[in-house]
Amino acid sequence: MPNPFSQPVLNRALGLQIQEIGAVHREQRHHQQADQERIRTQQVEEATGEGASFVQGNADDRVPDGNTDPNIFREIISNHRLGLRDDTANFVELTQRYAHHLKEEMRLSEQAFLMPGVGPLLKLLHKREDLALGLLTGNFETTARIKLDRFDLNRFFPFGAFGSDHALRERLVPIAVERAEAALGRPIGLGRHVVVIGDTPRDVECALAHGATAIGVAASHYSVDELSSAGAHTAMSSLEDIDGFMTSLG
C-alpha cells in the first residue's frame, strides 16, 4: 500500500474531455466542440468589433483536444486576422465574456452529461487516503469550474493546474504537484507516482515529459491504439471498468 498522500492523481476529470464535459458519443463531441469554438469566436468578435468567419465543426480544421484555451484564443485571433492585441488585459476580458456565455450554455445544454463510470469512480477515489485528486486541464480555471459545477464535481478537485496558469500543457504538471503539496502540507515531487489521466496524445505527452504515469481513456477522437502509440502506460476504452482502472494505479 503506498504511503498516505504519496500518489496524487492529476487528471482532466478522469477521462472527461473538460473542453466538452459530459459528452459521451463522438458525434456529440463534434457538435459540442463546435459550440465551444463558436462561443470563443463570438467573444473575439465582440472584443474587436469585427466579424470573424466561423465554420461549423473545428474552425480552420483544428482539433482543439488537449490544447489550452489561451492558445485556442490566440489561434482564433491570428487565423481571422483580427485587430486584437495579445496582452493580459484583452485576455482577461475575453475570459470573462467566455465564462459569462459558457455558464448559460452549460445551464441550458441538453447534451451535457457524465460519461459512464465517472461518478462511481470519482466517489471511490475520493475515499482513498493514499490518493490526492486534482484537476489538470487546458481550460481557464473559471470555465473549467463552470463545467464541473454542472455535475457537482468541483468538490472532488480542491486543487489543480489550468490553462490560465500556463498556455503550454506540459508546464501544468509541476504546477499541479506544487499545489497538491501546498494543500497536503507534505512533499510529493514528480515521478511515476504522479498519475495523469486523459483522452488525447497531448495528455500522455505532458505526463511523460515529467516522468509521470500516463493513463489514456479513449473517450474522444483517439483510439486505445493511438493513445498507446503516444506512450500511455495504460490505455482503456472507457472508465466503466473500475476494477481495471484501479489495477492500473498500482
N, C-alpha and C positions, 0 to 999 in steps of 0.2 A: 504494500500500500504506500503510495507516495506520501511525503511529508505534507502536513496541512498547508494549503495555500501555495504549494510549490508548482502547480500546474494550471496557470491561467489559460482559459480558453478565449482567445481573441477571435471574434467571428463577425460575420456580416449577417446577423440574425439567423445564425445556424442554417446556412444554405439558402435563406431567402435572398433574392436579389433586392437589396434595400431600395435600389432605384425604383422598383415597382413591387413593393412588399405585398405578399399575399397572392400574387398571380401564379396559378398552378400550371395552366396549359400554355404551351409555347406560342400558340397563335394569339392567346390573350396577352401574353407578354409583349408581343409585337405591337399591339394596339396601345398598351399602356406605355410603352417606351415612346411611341409617337405622341401620346398625350403629354408626357413629361417634357419632350422636346418642344412641343407646341407652347407649353407654359413658359419655358425658359426663353424661347424666341420672342414671345409676346412681351416679356419683361424687358428684353433688349430693345424691341421696337419702341416701347413706351419711354424708355430712358433716352433714346436718341431722337425720337420724333420722326424716325424714318421707317419705311416699310421693309420687312425682311421676308423674303420668299420662304415658304415652308412646304416641303414635300412630304406627303403622308408616308409614314414609315420613318426610317432613320435619315435625318437630314444629311445630304451630301454622302449618302450611303455609309455613314459612320455607324458603327456598333458601339454604343456607349458602355456596354458591360465592362465593369471593372475600372472604368475611367473615373476621374474625380470631377465634382461639379465645377470647381474653378477652371479646370481645363476645358470642360464642355462649354462653359460660358465664353471662354477665350476663343474657342473654335468657331462658335456662332458669330461672334463679333468679327473675327478675321475672315471667315468664309463669305459673309454677306457684306463685307467691306463697309461696316457701319462706323460712323464717326464718334465712337465712344472710347475714351481714354481707358487704358488698362491700369487703373490705380485703385487704391484701397477704398476711397470714397465711393466710386462707382460700383465696386463690388459689394460694398455694404448695402447700397441702395437696391441693387439687383437682387441680393439675397433676401432683403426684406419684402420686396414685391413678390418674388418667387414663393416665399413662405406664406404670404397672405393668400395667394391664389391656390397654392397647394393644399392648405388647410381646408379650404372649401371643397376642393376636388376630392380629397380623401373622405371628407364627411359625407359627400353625396354619392361616391362611387359605388356601383353595384357589382363591380368586377373584382374588387379587392377582397381577398380572403386568404386565410392562412393555408400554407401548403401542408399536406398530410404529414403527421408526425411531429411537427414543430412544437405545438402546445405541450404534449406529453413529455417530449424530450427536454424542453426548457425547464419544466417543473422538476424533472428528475435531476438535471444537472444543478439546478439551484439549491437542491437539498444536500449536495455533496460538499463536505467541509474541506476536501482536498482540491477543489476547483474554484477558480475565480472567473466569473463570466464578465466579459467586456465586449463592446461593440466596435468593430473596425469597419469603416465604410468611407467611400469617396464622397458621400453626401456632406453638405454643410450640416453641422450639428443640429441647427434649428429645424431643418427639413427632415432629417433622419428621425428626430424625436416626434415630429408630427406623424410620420408614417407608422412608427411604433405605437404611438398613442391610440391609433385607431383600433388596435388589438390588445391594448393594455399590456404591452410588452416592455415599456420603459422600466418597470420595477425590476426586471431581470438584469438590467445593464447599468449599474451605478457609475461606470467609468467607460472610457473608450478613446478612440482617436478618429478624427473626421477630416473630410476634405477641407474644412475651414482651418484645420491645423497646418496642413501642407498639401500642395497640389500634386505631389508625387506620392503615389500609393506606397512605394517601398519605404518611405520615411515614416509611415504611420505605425509600423510595428513597434519600434523603440518608444514612440510617444505613448502608445497604449500600455506598454510594460511599465514605463515610468509612472503612469497614473495608477496602475494596479499596485505598484509598490507604495505609492503615497496613500492609497485607500486602505491597504492592509497593514501598513506600518512595518514592513519587512522586505528584505531584498528578494528579488526574483531572478533578474538577469535574463539574457537571451539564450536560446538554445532549443534543443528538441523538446524540452518540457513545455515550451510555449506552442500552442496549437492554433493554427489559423484555418478556419472552415469557410469555404467559398465556392462559387459556382462558375468561375471563369479562370482562364490561364493567368490573368493578372493577379488574382488572389493567390494562386500557387506560387507565382514568381516572387511576390512580396514576402511570403513565408520563407522560401528558400534563400532569399537574399540575406536573411538573418539567422540561418541555421535552425529555423523553427520547423515543426511538423506541419505538413500541408494535407488537409483532408478536402477532397473535391466532391461536390454533390452536383450531379448532372440535372440541375433544375431549370436550366435556361437553354441557351443556344449551343452549349458544348456537351458532348457525349462523355461517357465514362472513359472511353479510349482516348479522347482528346485531352481530358484532364490528367490521365495517367501519363500521356506523352509529354505533357507540360512539366511533369516531375512530381505530381502528387504522390505522397507516400501511401495514401488510401484514396480510392475513388468509388463512390457509391451512386446508385441510380436515384435514390431518394432517402429521406430521413425516417421513413416508416420502419426500417429495420433498426430499431433502437438497440437491440442486443448487439448487432453487428457494429453499430456506431460506438457503443461503449467499449467493445473489444478493441476497436481501433485506437482508442485513447490510451490503452495500456493499463 
